[in-house]
Amino acid sequence: MQKKLYRIRQGRMIAGVCTGLAQYLDIDVNVVRLLAILLGCTGTGLIVYIAACILLPEA
């Protein structure tokens, strides 16, 4: 069975990217959010997050 990456509306804080990524990787959403915050402090992390908001479909 092949997994797909989606933005998930339930439990989201901003756009659901971290929630979807956490479910896809089967890890805690708080770990993903912490990594997103740390990477968001750099310009690259913020650009990747915005791109994921635009490109990932909603579940």
N, C-alpha and C positions, 0 to 999 in steps of 0.2 A: 504494500500500500504506500502510495506516494503522498508526502505531506506538502501542503501549500502554505505560503506565508500570506497572512491577511492582517488588516487593521481590525481590531475587535472593539466594538462600541461598549460592551459591558465591562465595567471596571476601569474605564479609561480615565486619564486625567487631562490630557490635551487632545491627542488625535488617535490614540489607540495603537500606536506603533510599538511601544514597549510591551504592551499587553500581548499583542500578536506575536512579537518576537519571543517573548517568554514562553508562550504556549508552543510555538514552533520548536524551540530548543529544549522544552520540558524542564525549565528552571524557574526559580522564584521571580516574580515580576519586580520585586524590590531590588534585586541584584541588577537587572537590566536597566531599571530607572537610575540607579546609582551610576552605572557605567555611562548612561546617556548624559547625565549631568556632568560627569568628569570630562567626557569627550566634547560636550557642548561648550565647555570653557575655551576650547580651541575653536577656531573658525571652521575647521574641517568637519567636526562633529555636528555642528549646527546645520551646515549645508547638507550633510548626509541625512539628518533627521527630516529636514524640510523636503528633500527629494523623496524620502520614503513616504511622507504624508501625501505627496502628489501621486506617486507611482503605484503604491500598494492598494489593491481593491479592498473594500470593506467586506467583512464576512456576513 
